[in-house]
Amino acid sequence: MSHDADTTKPGLPHLPQPDLRLRQFTPADLDALLDMHADGRIRAFLLEDEDFTDRRTVQRFLIGLGAYYRRHPGLGFWALERQESRHTDESLQEAGLMDLLEEPSVQRLREPRWRLIGWYNVTPVPHDPVNVEAGARLHPSVWGSTVVSVVAEQVIRHALHDLGRPRLGLYCDPANRSALYRAAYLGFSAARETVHSGKPAIEMWIDTQRHESWLTLPHTTRKREAMHLCRSLLAQREDSLEQLA
């Protein structure tokens, strides 16, 4: 089923790279979402309790999103896809298909396809629905790549500038150090420990003023500031745990 016709609409973050896109989910994404969540690394640091390895849970999620998109323009969960080549001439030759198939069939096999590599979301904070939070679940194949920061930056811009929200929150598992660093590198600050969906979490925020000033900083400065924030936060957390011991 093609998603091009009606799932990439105004009101979603715009991605400048032609090989990446965000679009609304549809029920046709059921198997792709199940496949993604079958990887235990994706589920390791989730704050939510929904079992996305369960077919009925994912079906309910996807069906519910249709109404959610209509009620909350500009908000929601969006499928992140990357355009990838299906087959090269070399792979087709090795499989013996170049000589077996007619050129139109070979051409169809050469055509790139869109593959689900995760999701991003901007949704109301469950315990504070006046404010919104950003979130993401990404396939391990893109962890640590530029895809993470490139898409996240557009999601932040969408929330603060396109939607005009005064600030944007982010929550992550305290043990997920890579996510903490990535959030700090993107400009999220004011970190503190809290509870989200019944689990311990680190809460961070970014507002329009900080976002605009943060973008003027050199890459090296952002990295240094992000490392400082993460080290400070982790040190505070270790001190707290020692006091409880």
CORWOHU-V611997 format. One line per field, one symbol per residue. ss: DSSP state (A for helix, B for strand, O for the rest). phi: phi as a letter, one per 30 degrees, with the letter a starting at -180 (. if undefined). burial: I if it has 16 or more other ideal C-beta (glycine too) atoms within 10 Angstrom, else O. A space follows every 50 residues. Layout:
ss->???
phi->???
burial->???
This chain:
ss->OOOOOOOOOOOOOOOOOOOBBBBBOOAAAAAAAAAAAOOAAAAOOOOOOO OOOOAAAAAAAAAAAAAAAAAOOOOBBBBBBBBBOOOOAAAAAAOOAAAA OOAAAAAAAAOOBBBBBBBBBBBBBOOBBBBBBBBBBBOAAAOOOAAAAA AAAAAAAAAAAAOOOOBBBBBBOOOOAAAAAAAAAOOOBBBBBBBBOOBB BBBBBBBAAAAAAAOOOOAAAAAAAAAAAAAAAAAAAAAAAAAAO
phi->.dcddbccbejceccdddcbacbddbeddeddddddddddddddcdddce ddccddddddeddddeddeddbeickcbdcbbdbddbceddddddidddd cdeeddddddddbcbdblbbbbbedecaddccbcaabbdedceicdeddd deddddddddcddiddabcabbdeddddddddddddjdbhdadabbhibe accbbbcdddddddddddedddddddddddddddddddddddddd
burial->OOIOOOIIOOOIIOIOOOOIIIIIIIOOIIOIIIOIIOOOOIOOIIIOOO OIOOOOOIOOIIOOIOOIIOOOOIIIIIIIIIOOOOIOOOOIOOOOOOOO OOOOOIOOIOOOOIOIIIIIOIOOIOOOOOOIIIIIIIIOOIOOOOIIOO IIIIIIIIIIOIOOIOIIIIIIIIOIOOIIIIIIIIIIOOIOOOOIOOOO IIIIIIOIOIIOOIOOOOOOOIOOIIOOIIOOIOOOOOOOOOOOO
